[in-house]
Amino acid sequence: MTQAEYSPQRAMVIMAHPDDIEFGCAATVARWVRAGCAVTYVLVTSGDVGIAKPEITRAEAAAIREAEQLAAAAEVGVSDVVFLREPDGMVENTLALRKRLVREIRRARPEVVITTDPTTLWAGDRYINHPDHRAVAYATVDAIFPAAGQPHFYEELAQEGLTAHKVRKVYVMNWGEGSPGSVYVDVTDTLDLKIAALKHHVSQMGEWDPSSMVREWASEAAKAQEFQAAEVYRVVTLVSDEEWGKLHVVEAAVATGEA
């Protein structure tokens, strides 16, 4: 299944570490931004154990990686970047983290949230999915449904002006391995932006140029499609088109004081 024309008005990407977005879905983000979508990045950690140099402290590493992430986000046109600064490598799917994510969802009010698959443990035969990835993905899913959209969850957030918001669609990255029902996003025209964004993560890339690998991944993902490069997702639609339209009529009325 392709979604060549679809672009949400607002989207949020929730990931564990700086560079997760660039490796995973930055070309999709760039495509949506070009179409006028407002995108928010939420990074649960700042990757503070991700620079394996004893002479660099965790605080210094976090500052480096946050700067790299901001530059990478700017490359694709994203300026709203939130760092929750949970401890890198030790993220747990707690009620406290769920509330923090609900707060961000209610603040940005995205139509779509992109995250990873919380059930992925064995990712091929050469990689074990990082525990932070799994914990953040589970916390994200739990924040999206039902918590963010139900007014009696975290009622105190309404005092901050953060009222319930239902996410319309969840895009779950599936590591580029298509399956029946997968959604293939044509990123042929934005793949160069993804690569440019990824190169901002100098602390992780070093002298390595990821261009060939990224192009190979995108080409393999687009195999049997009518375009050259793809990013692939499982898409869960939580709110139908009809219900989404009704929700936004109500929101508009509330915003103008007509409700």
C-alpha positions as CSV (number, residue, x, y, z in Angstrom):
1,M,0.0,0.0,0.0
2,T,1.4,3.4,-0.9
3,Q,0.4,6.8,0.5
4,A,2.0,9.0,-2.1
5,E,-0.4,12.0,-1.5
6,Y,-1.1,11.8,2.2
7,S,0.4,14.4,4.4
8,P,-0.9,15.3,7.9
9,Q,-1.3,18.8,9.1
10,R,0.6,18.1,12.3
11,A,2.9,15.2,13.2
12,M,5.1,14.1,16.1
13,V,8.0,11.8,16.1
14,I,8.9,10.1,19.4
15,M,12.2,8.3,19.7
16,A,14.7,7.3,22.3
17,H,18.0,8.8,21.1
18,P,19.4,11.5,18.9
19,D,20.0,10.0,15.4
20,D,17.1,7.5,15.7
21,I,14.8,9.7,13.7
22,E,17.5,10.3,11.0
23,F,18.2,6.6,10.6
24,G,14.5,5.8,10.6
25,C,12.0,8.3,9.2
26,A,13.6,11.6,8.4
27,A,12.8,11.4,4.7
28,T,9.1,11.0,5.4
29,V,9.3,13.9,7.8
30,A,11.0,16.0,5.1
31,R,8.3,15.1,2.6
32,W,5.6,16.1,5.0
33,V,7.3,19.3,5.9
34,R,7.5,20.2,2.3
35,A,3.7,19.7,2.0
36,G,3.1,22.2,4.9
37,C,3.1,19.8,7.9
38,A,4.1,21.1,11.3
39,V,6.4,18.5,12.9
40,T,7.5,18.1,16.5
41,Y,10.4,15.8,17.6
42,V,10.4,14.3,21.1
43,L,13.7,12.7,22.1
44,V,13.3,10.8,25.4
45,T,17.1,10.7,26.1
46,S,19.9,12.9,25.0
47,G,22.1,10.0,24.1
48,D,24.5,10.8,27.0
49,V,26.2,7.4,27.0
50,G,26.4,7.3,23.3
51,I,30.0,8.7,23.0
52,A,32.4,6.0,24.1
53,K,35.2,8.2,25.1
54,P,36.2,8.2,28.9
55,E,37.5,11.8,28.7
56,I,34.0,13.1,27.7
57,T,31.5,13.3,30.6
58,R,27.9,12.3,30.2
59,A,26.8,16.0,30.5
60,E,29.3,16.9,27.7
61,A,28.1,14.0,25.5
62,A,24.4,15.1,26.0
63,A,25.2,18.7,25.0
64,I,27.1,17.4,21.9
65,R,24.3,15.1,20.8
66,E,21.5,17.6,21.5
67,A,23.3,20.1,19.2
68,E,23.7,17.5,16.5
69,Q,20.0,16.6,16.8
70,L,19.0,20.3,16.5
71,A,21.1,20.7,13.4
72,A,19.7,17.4,11.9
73,A,16.1,18.6,12.6
74,A,16.8,21.9,10.9
75,E,18.1,20.1,7.8
76,V,14.6,18.8,7.2
77,G,12.7,21.9,8.4
78,V,11.8,20.9,11.9
79,S,12.3,23.5,14.7
80,D,10.1,22.2,17.5
81,V,12.5,19.7,19.2
82,V,11.9,18.5,22.8
83,F,14.5,16.7,24.9
84,L,13.0,14.9,27.9
85,R,16.5,14.0,29.2
86,E,15.7,10.6,30.7
87,P,18.8,8.6,31.5
88,D,20.3,7.1,28.4
89,G,20.3,3.3,28.4
90,M,18.0,3.1,31.5
91,V,14.6,4.2,30.1
92,E,11.6,2.4,31.6
93,N,8.0,2.4,30.5
94,T,6.7,4.1,33.7
95,L,3.6,6.0,34.5
96,A,5.7,9.1,34.9
97,L,7.2,8.8,31.4
98,R,3.7,8.2,30.0
99,K,2.5,11.4,31.6
100,R,5.4,13.3,30.1
101,L,4.6,12.0,26.7
102,V,0.9,12.7,27.1
103,R,1.8,16.3,28.0
104,E,3.8,16.7,24.7
105,I,1.0,15.1,22.6
106,R,-1.6,17.4,24.1
107,R,0.6,20.4,23.6
108,A,1.5,19.7,19.9
109,R,-1.9,18.0,19.1
110,P,-0.5,15.8,16.3
111,E,-2.6,14.1,13.7
112,V,0.1,11.4,13.3
113,V,2.7,10.1,15.7
114,I,5.7,8.1,14.3
115,T,7.4,5.7,16.6
116,T,9.1,2.3,16.6
117,D,7.6,-1.2,17.1
118,P,7.8,-2.0,20.9
119,T,7.6,-5.7,20.2
120,T,10.8,-5.9,18.1
121,L,13.6,-7.6,20.1
122,W,15.5,-9.7,17.5
123,A,16.2,-7.3,14.6
124,G,17.7,-9.6,12.1
125,D,20.7,-11.8,13.0
126,R,23.2,-9.1,13.9
127,Y,21.3,-6.7,16.1
128,I,19.3,-6.8,19.4
129,N,16.9,-3.9,19.5
130,H,18.1,-1.5,22.2
131,P,16.1,-1.6,25.5
132,D,15.5,2.2,25.3
133,H,13.9,1.7,21.9
134,R,11.5,-0.9,23.3
135,A,10.7,1.1,26.4
136,V,10.1,4.4,24.6
137,A,7.9,2.7,22.0
138,Y,5.7,1.0,24.7
139,A,5.5,4.3,26.6
140,T,4.5,6.1,23.4
141,V,1.8,3.6,22.5
142,D,0.4,3.7,26.0
143,A,0.4,7.5,26.0
144,I,-1.3,7.7,22.6
145,F,-4.1,5.2,23.6
146,P,-6.0,5.7,25.6
147,A,-4.4,8.3,27.8
148,A,-3.8,11.4,25.6
149,G,-7.4,11.3,24.2
150,Q,-9.3,10.7,27.4
151,P,-10.1,13.9,29.5
152,H,-10.2,12.0,32.8
153,F,-6.6,10.8,32.3
154,Y,-4.2,13.3,33.8
155,E,-7.0,15.8,34.5
156,E,-4.5,18.2,36.1
157,L,-2.9,18.9,32.7
158,A,-6.1,20.8,31.7
159,Q,-5.0,23.4,34.2
160,E,-2.0,24.0,31.9
161,G,-4.4,24.3,29.0
162,L,-3.5,20.8,27.8
163,T,-6.8,19.2,27.1
164,A,-7.5,15.7,25.7
165,H,-6.3,15.0,22.2
166,K,-6.9,11.9,20.1
167,V,-4.1,11.0,17.6
168,R,-5.6,10.0,14.3
169,K,-2.9,7.6,13.0
170,V,0.2,5.9,14.4
171,Y,3.0,5.2,12.0
172,V,5.1,2.3,13.3
173,M,8.6,1.9,11.7
174,N,9.2,-1.7,10.7
175,W,12.9,-1.7,10.0
176,G,12.3,-1.5,6.2
177,E,10.9,-5.1,6.0
178,G,7.6,-4.9,4.1
179,S,4.7,-7.1,5.0
180,P,1.1,-7.3,3.8
181,G,-0.7,-4.1,4.8
182,S,2.6,-2.1,5.1
183,V,2.4,1.5,3.9
184,Y,5.2,2.6,1.6
185,V,6.0,6.3,1.6
186,D,7.8,7.6,-1.6
187,V,10.9,9.4,-0.4
188,T,12.7,9.5,-3.7
189,D,12.8,13.3,-3.6
190,T,13.7,13.7,0.0
191,L,16.3,10.9,0.6
192,D,19.2,13.4,0.1
193,L,17.8,15.5,3.0
194,K,17.6,12.4,5.2
195,I,21.3,11.6,4.4
196,A,22.3,15.3,5.0
197,A,20.5,15.2,8.4
198,L,22.1,12.0,9.4
199,K,25.6,13.4,8.7
200,H,25.0,16.0,11.4
201,H,25.5,13.2,14.0
202,V,29.2,13.5,13.7
203,S,29.8,12.0,17.2
204,Q,28.2,8.8,15.8
205,M,29.2,8.8,12.2
206,G,32.9,9.8,12.6
207,E,34.5,9.6,9.2
208,W,31.9,7.1,7.9
209,D,29.7,8.2,5.1
210,P,26.3,6.5,5.5
211,S,25.0,7.5,2.0
212,S,25.4,4.1,0.3
213,M,23.8,2.2,3.2
214,V,20.8,4.6,3.4
215,R,20.3,4.5,-0.3
216,E,20.5,0.7,-0.3
217,W,17.9,0.5,2.5
218,A,15.5,2.8,0.7
219,S,15.9,1.0,-2.6
220,E,15.3,-2.3,-1.0
221,A,12.2,-1.0,0.8
222,A,10.8,0.3,-2.5
223,K,11.2,-3.0,-4.3
224,A,8.1,-3.8,-6.3
225,Q,6.8,-0.2,-5.8
226,E,6.5,2.4,-8.6
227,F,9.2,4.6,-7.1
228,Q,12.9,4.4,-6.3
229,A,13.1,5.0,-2.6
230,A,10.7,4.3,0.3
231,E,10.3,4.3,4.1
232,V,8.0,1.6,5.3
233,Y,5.5,1.6,8.2
234,R,2.7,-0.3,9.7
235,V,-0.1,2.3,10.1
236,V,-2.8,2.0,12.7
237,T,-5.8,4.3,12.2
238,L,-7.4,5.2,15.5
239,V,-9.8,7.9,14.3
240,S,-11.8,7.5,11.1
241,D,-11.9,10.3,8.5
242,E,-15.5,11.1,9.5
243,E,-14.8,11.3,13.3
244,W,-11.6,13.3,12.7
245,G,-13.6,15.9,10.8
246,K,-16.1,16.1,13.6
247,L,-13.4,16.5,16.2
248,H,-11.9,19.4,14.3
249,V,-15.2,21.2,13.9
250,V,-15.5,21.0,17.7
251,E,-11.9,22.2,18.3
252,A,-12.5,25.1,15.9
253,A,-15.7,26.1,17.7
254,V,-13.9,25.9,21.1
255,A,-11.0,28.0,19.8
256,T,-13.4,30.7,18.5
257,G,-15.6,30.7,21.6
258,E,-18.6,29.4,19.5
259,A,-18.9,26.1,21.3
